Amino acid sequence: MGSVLALSGGVGGAKLCTGLAAELAPGALHVVVNTADDFEHLGLYISPDTDSLLYALSGRNSESRGWGLSGETWQAMDALAQLGGETWFRLGDRDLATHLFRTEALTAGMSLSEVTSLLARRLGIASHLHPMSDDPVRTVVHSVEGDLPFQRYFVGRQCEPPVTGFSFEGLDAAVPNGALLELLESDDLDCILICPSNPFVSIDPILLLPGVWQRLRDCPAPVIAVSPIVAGVAIKGPAAKMMAELGMPVSAAAVLAHYQSACPDMLTGFVIDLSDATLAPEMTATGVKTVATATLMKTLDDKRALARFCLDLARQS
């Protein structure tokens, strides 16, 4: 297989991308990462989903915690707390190095794409990581308590306020990453995978960049999505809670319906968990081939197995 393009959010997407990187030739994987939950904190530029990919693909992520670096310590945050500083968004001592490096490079005039590629190379990652745009896009969570910047909702409030919708500041004016657009026009692109990330706040910001989902629809490579909902629950993050609060059924079928509504005729295939296999015929009847396999990724073997399944499905499409 030639080049593979993955659209990813943070932890869940990083797991599948780790499997893809292990199954593909070095450099064959391109990952376009959501940057709509990036923000500035303590004077530093923080890019949470990008860092999840960087740490997972370099083998430095904390498997037990599910985010951040393994072997992390928190002395800087403890000292900041003693000074009365903001510690609601905790940055580990080792993690701080990433944010310091990125912020310094951006201040020196590098683009977000350039510094992301540099970080990947410095961490020994052969895959290509692309921020969805070098222009700022910021997710706003509309809730019963009012509008909240995404990280204030997600980390600060621990996803407690019921949501009523989402918007993305700067989206209409943002230019999609040039590498993404070039890849979609390349004869070398064999497969496009939408990772099992939150469809509302991780994948939608990428797809809804001007012209992106239409280019995916028109690209000859098959477009396959993996459901983040398994047996009515989200494996990681608040996707299921969001769906219920938005009045949607909490199911893999509802995720597919969301993508079909937001991006008509884009998907070629949809992958669901074996626990939802009975839904496959009715979902296939909507025009998107739906197949079931084990989608829970606890080990590297699990990640590689799901990656192989998705790549085989693409070959058959």
N, C-alpha and C positions, 0 to 999 in steps of 0.2 A: 504494500500500500504506500502511496506517496504521502502528501501532506494531509494532516488531520487538523481541523479547527475545532476547538472546544470553547464554548461560552460558559463562564463560570463566575459564581460568587465565591464565598469563603470556604468553610470547612468541608461541607458536603461535596462541592465541586472539586476541591483540592484532592479529596480521596480518589475520585474517578480519574482525575488528571495524573495522579501518581501511578495508577494502574496503566493508563494509556502510555505514559512515558516509559514504563517498564516493558510494554509489549511492542512498541514501535522502534524504528531505527533512531539513533540519536539525531536530534534536530528536526524530526518529522512532525512533532507536536507543536502547534501554535495555540496559545491560550489567550483569549480576549477576556479581560477581567473587569468586573464591575468596579467603577470608581465613584459611584454616586453616594457611597457612605464614607468617602474620604472627608477629613476635616482637619482644622488646625487646633492644636491643644498644647498648652504650655509653650507656645511659640514654635511648635514643631508641626510639620506636615505629616499626618498619620493616614496610612492607606491600608485599612484592615484586611480587605479581601486579597489585595496584592501580597501582603505579608503572609497570609495563610498559604498562598500558592508558593511563595519563595521558601518558606520554612518546610512545607511538605515535600516539595520536589527536591530539596537539598538534603532531606532526611534529618532535619533539625527540629521538627515540630514536636510538641508534647502530645503524645498519644493519650496519656491518662487524663489530661486536662481538656483536650480537644481543641485548644487554641494556644498560640504563642510558642515559645521555644522550650525545649526540654532543658532540664537543669537550671531553670530560671531562679533568680533571687529577686528580692524586692526592697533592698536597702534604700535606694533612692526615694521610693514612694513612702517608706516609713519615715525617712528624714523630712520629706516634704510635709507629711502629715503633722510632724512635730512643729513645723513652722506655720501651720495653718493654711497650707496651700491646697489646691484642688486635687483630690485623689479619687474622684468618682470613676475616672477612666484610668485603670491601673496599667502602667508601663513597667515591664520588668527591666532589670539592670542590663541584660544582654540585648533585649529588644530595643532599648533606648539607642543603641549604636546604629541600628537600621534607620531610625527616625532622624538622628543627627546627621547621618550620611546623606539621606535623601534631602533634608531641608537645606543643608549646605550646598548641595549640587544644584537644587532648584534656584537658590538665591544667587548662585554664580552664573545662572542663565541657561542651564540645561533644561530640556523639556521633560515632562513626566515620563514619556516613552523612553527617552535616552537614559535617564537615571534608573528606570526599571530594568532595562536591558543590561546596564552596567552592574546593578546589584545581582542579577541572575548569573552573569558571567563570574563575578567575584565569589559567588556561592557554589560555583561548579555545576550549574544547571545547563544542560544541553538544549532543553526545550526553549521555545521563544515565548516570552510573556509580553503582552501588549495591553496597556491601559485602554479602556474603550474609547477614550478621547483625551487629548491634552488640554482640552477646555474644561473648566469646572462645571460639574453637574452635581446637584445636592438633593438628596431625597428628603422630602418633608412628609411626615406622618400626620395625617388629619385624624384627630381623636376626639372623644367626647369631652376631653379637657382642653381642647384647642390644638393648634398646630405645634408640632415638636420636630426639631432637627433629628435626623435618624438616630445618631448616637445617644442623644439625650433620652429618646424613647427606648432604644435597644439596651443600652448599658446603664444609663442613669436611672431610668424608671423600670428596668428589667421587664419591658414589654407589658406592663400592667394596664395602662389606659386602653380601653377598647377602641379599636380603630374604625374609622368611617371611610377612609380612602387614602390615596397617596398622590403626590405630585413631585415633579422633578425640576427644580429651579435651574435655569440655564440650558435645559435640554434642547429647546428649539434652535438655539444659536450655536450649539456645540457641533464641532466637525468630527466625524468618526475617525478613528485611528487610520492613518494612511496605509499601514501594513495590513490592516483588516480589509480595506477596500482592494488593495492589490491582490491579496490572497483570493478574494472572491472572484476575481477576474482571471485567476491563474488556471492553466490546464492541469497543474500538478495537484490541485485540491481534490481529494477523493471522498472526503467525509466531513460532515459538520455535526457536532454533538452538542446538545444543550444539556449541561450537567444537572444533577438533582439538587439544584439550589433553589432558594425561595423565588417563585415566579414573579412575585409582585415587586420586591425591593432589590433583588439581585440580577434577575434576567431581563425583566421589562426595561430597566434603564438602558441596557445594551440594545435590545431589539428596537426600542422606540427612538433611538438616535436617528436623525433625518436620513431616510433612505435605506437603513440597514436591513430591516426585515424584508423589505421588497427585494433587495439584492440577494438575500438568502433564498427567498422564494424563487428567484429567477436563475440562481446558480444551478448548474447541472449536477453538482454533488448532492447526494441524499442528505436530508436534514432530519436528525433523529433526536428526540428528547427523552430524558429519563425522569420518571416521576419522583418528586421528593416526598410524596405522601404514600405511606405503606399501611394498609389495613386501617385507614382512617386517622393515622397520626403522622406527624412530621418526625423524621428520625433526628433532626437537629434543627433548633431554631423555632421561630414563632409562626411558621406558615399555616399550620392547622388552626391555631388560635385566630389568626387573621381571617382565614376563610370563614370560620364560624361567625365571627363578628361582622363580616361583610354579607352575611346571609347566604353563603354558598354551601353546598354539601361538602363535607370534608372527605374527599375521595380523589383517587387518581383520575377518575373520569372528569371531575370538575377542573382539575389542572389542565387536562387536554382541552376541555371546552374553553377555558380561559385563553390558551394559546391560539385556538382556532378563531376565537372572537377578535382578539387583538391583532393577530397576524394571519389573515385568511390564506389558505392554500400553501402555507409555508412548510408544514411538516410532512415528511415522508413516512416516518415511523415513530412509534411511541413505545417505550419500555416500562413495564410495570412489574411489581414484585409478584412472586408465586402466590402469596396470600391473597392477591387481588385477581388471580387468573380468571375467575368467573366473569369478570367485567370485560375481558378482551373481545368477545364477539360483538357486543353492543358498541364498544369503542371503535372497533374496526369498521363497523357499519357506518360510522360518521365520515369515512373516507381516508382514515389514517390507520395503516397497518399497526395493530397493537399486539405485542408479544410479551410473555411473562418469563421471568427468570429470577434468581436470587439477587436482590439488589442491596441487601445489608452488607456493608463493607467494614468488617472488624479487623481483618488481617490483610497483609499484602496480597496473599493468594486470593482473597475475596475481591480486592480491587482489580487485580489482573483478570480474574474470571469475568467480571462485569465488563471490563474494557474489551476483552476478546469477544464477548457476546455482542456488544454494540458494533464492533468493527465487522464481525461476520454478518450482522444484519445489514450493515451498509453495503457490503459486497453483494448481497443478494437483492438489493433494491435497484 
